[in-house]
Amino acid sequence: MSKPVVAVVGRPNVGKSTLFNALAGEMISIVKDTPGVTRDRIYADVSWLDKEFTLIDTGGIEPESGDVILSQMREQAQIAIDTADVILFLTDVRQGLVDADFKVADMLRRSQKPVVLAVNKVDNFEKFMPDVYEFYNLGIGEPKPISAAGKQGLGDLLDCVADHFPQGLEGEEEDERPRIAIVGKPNVGKSSIINRILGEQRVIVSDVAGTTRDAIDTDVKRGDREYVFIDTAGLRRKNKIKEELERYSIIRTVTAVERADVVLVVIDAAEGSRSRTPNSRDRP
């Protein structure tokens, strides 16, 4: 099982990137007091106590906007939601509970994923707690008061997020079986290799590139040795990523490589590696 993925979602300008940066421990996302600054997904590996997870920052969700960019941001946020194991729904105590928050909450309920509700910009708990209680009306769970800018309440928030991680991750370190991640471009035969080793059609194989969306663990026994083979989504160069879903598949692939003991790179013999031919500038 791969590292849990947590997506930070919410309306524009509620402090998602500020929270992302506070949890990641460094200034990764662009933070500006203008809605729509974060358009593309940004991710970072985060550790909390004995837990490790991948955190995704998303653009703000405008549920009914007809603006092209905001519509694309909404679609990309939906993909992040579909990819995530846990969703961190961020709201703004200073703006108060607005109609768009209810629509985002409905969107998250349909995902059937665990949702942790956080109310941001609570710089003074005594002053703002009565306003925090208003967010119970979303019907999505207990609102957690935090201040992303002041880094207050983040420990309690992360405890709650970690409670929703898939079971079994803690025992992964005790598994001494070698882990082999199979990576390569789409449609080079990664899944076919695993099926051939197993001697059965365990992993879906298709001529359509991108069939494998997630990192899939497969137990393999050869003689008296046991292995775990990890089939991953195909990787393209950035300028060839035509489908937004592939961005999130890449996140899963990266985490699979990080936990592997050996990485097997598969190349299509008909295409070759297509590496750039060195020129005189490349030579020492």
BELHU-V189445 format. One record per run of one state. SS is the DSSP state (alpha for helix, beta for strand, coil for the rest). FROM is the first residue (numbers start at 0). LEN is the number of residues. Records with the same first field share a line. If there is no record, write none. Layout:
SS=FROM-LEN + FROM-LEN
This chain:
coil=0-3 + 10-5 + 24-17 + 48-2 + 57-10 + 83-2 + 92-6 + 111-2 + 120-4 + 138-5 + 145-1 + 147-4 + 152-1 + 162-7 + 174-3 + 184-5 + 198-17 + 222-2 + 231-6 + 240-3 + 258-3 + 266-18
beta=3-7 + 41-7 + 50-7 + 85-7 + 113-7 + 143-2 + 146-1 + 151-1 + 177-7 + 215-7 + 224-7 + 261-5
alpha=15-9 + 67-16 + 98-13 + 124-14 + 153-9 + 169-5 + 189-9 + 237-3 + 243-15
